[in-house]
Amino acid sequence: MTLQAAYPHLDTPVGESPRLHRLPRIRVAQIVTDYLAHGWSVDEMCRQHPHLLPAEVHAAMAYYFDHQPQIDAEIRAEWEQASHARSAAPDSPFVLRMKMKGLL
């Protein structure tokens, strides 16, 4: 007999990123990023993001610990995509002015 955990505050559509049911634009990976980057507890995440409910953050963290390789891969792919976009982007007008002045 196989047991499956229920995550009552999450939607986990097949082929898509798991996300909050009440706030579908917020993905589990986004919540986990605060945990990984800042070491924030659930209480601190709720202080920093008052629109999140503690039960939602607990559900997201439980999902992460149950599916860590999947969420880590999602975060890694987003990081690589952002790094590529950043390196491919032209310099901003500010950076161009600073280079012209010899300050960069």
Secondary structure, 3 states (H helix, E strand, C coil): CCCCCCCCCEECCCCCCCEECCCCCCEHHHHHHHHHHHCCCHHHHHHHCCCCCHHHHHHHHHHHHHCHHHHHHHHHHHHHHHHHHHHHCCCCHHHHHHHHCCCC
